[in-house]
Amino acid sequence: MVKPTLDLGTVIDGFRIEERVHQGGMATLWRVTRDGETMPMLMKAPKIEEGEDPAAIVGFEMEQMILPRLSGVHVPKVVAVGDFAVQPYIVMERIPGKPLLQRLGELPLRYAELAEIGIKIAAALDDLHRQHVVHLDVKPSNIMFRPSGEAVLLDFGLSHHEQLPDLMQEEFHVPFGTAPYISPEQLLGIRNDPRSDIFALGVLLYFFSTGKRPFGESETMGGMRRRLWRDPMPPRGMKSDYPAWLQEIVLRCLEIEPAWRYPTATQLAFDLSHPEQVKLTKRSERRERDPWTTALRRRFNKDLTKSIAKPAIAAQLASAPIVAVAIDVGETSAALNDAFQKARRIGAALQQK
């Protein structure tokens, strides 16, 4: 196995290590420079000492395969990748600013601000899903925002790419993810459903609007598996001013069955952008969890979890309903014309993907 050779001042493949930025459980981040390169850069290198978690190595291999294939403002730009035969690493764009994790001390956030954050993250997830990737580890520490406002998704070590081998699933037979954010279907071994990311975003929205996690902090498999049958406390049961439209959105994201959630992140972003148009159901009125009798029936209903299918990412996106709108353009204004041009540009960009 390759021994770690990285330290301050080390030069590898032209990259000079200037500063250790972060020491994590599975990888280290270094600030690096290279002659002729003006873009701020980070080098991510896995921990590969004897006795380290093998999942860290496999996850790093996955990230090396996936991240260079991604493009756009919602992911860091990849500069170079180092081979495991010499020294594994990924050199990428350094995103200015701080991760969303830094805002935990401010919770709960104002509802309007939370909606804006949710819109940006949902837009990033939609872009990722259209590039055939499910992130599977959406959480505050893996989300940053560019100075221009776009959300950037980080850390693709647990991700699934529809067109690449899923080494995590091939090598291991246990679910991987961050306990408070992992979806019910991930616990059942399903890693290719983009609605898993919508569930994780629902957990984030719940947490950032109430200050409490919907399923607690449990790290045990038994604790996590309770979300296969036990629903969270409705936010309006904790906060009397909690908007009905926001509870409708959050609880829909947190449905046990993927089919009951938003079909796509775009539709979630639309509802967050248009609270006055959110269709309210009984979800929006609830102030208590389901009674124990309902929870127990759900727990022993084997058909519930059996019905969780394994759709292809593209098939799931294509199955989402499409709405056609007719607009009378007989009397247009400059503002309406500008809106048409913007919508046309967005449509053209989506077709190119």
PyMOL commands that set and color helices and strands:
alter all, ss='L'
color gray80, all
select helices_A, chain A and resi 54-69+100-106+111-130+140-142+167-171+179-181+184-187+195-210+221-228+235-237+244-253+258-260+265-273+275-277+282-285+292-299+302-306+313-318+334-352
alter helices_A, ss='H'
color red, helices_A
select strands_A, chain A and resi 11-12+15-23+27-33+41-46+78-82+89-93+133-134+143-145+151-153+160-161
alter strands_A, ss='S'
color yellow, strands_A
deselect
rebuild
show_as cartoon
